[in-house]
Amino acid sequence: MNEDLTRHIRESAFQVTGLRVGYDVDEVDVFLDEVCAALDQGEDVTDLLERARFSPVKRKGYDRGQVDALLDRIAGRPTGRALKNTLDPSAPVVIESRGLLSRILRRVD
């Protein structure tokens, strides 16, 4: 079972973000190497997964949703219940884009 999981982790590839916020590539890669090493030793990785934190980067980061989905799969959770993986919990996940009329009228929703 762990061999299949570590192979899946090592074969995983993430889209690299362009203008969207993503996770720091090096931090994610190092973390996944640690997870694989722990699994190879037969260790429980639950605590390691719960402590996972990655710095948000504005360009050339791994897609957050894809990384979270992999971590959920490793933890045995259904995809969609993502872990809190960002160092800065106040970092925006979605940057709202307002239309010209809203900006002119300074409409606040």
Secondary structure, DSSP 8 states (H G I E B T S, - for coil): -HHHHHHHHHH----B-SSS-EE-HHHHHHHHHHHHHHHHTT---HHHHHT--B-EESSS-B-HHHHHHHHHHHHT--TT-----BS-TTS-SS-----HHHHHHT---
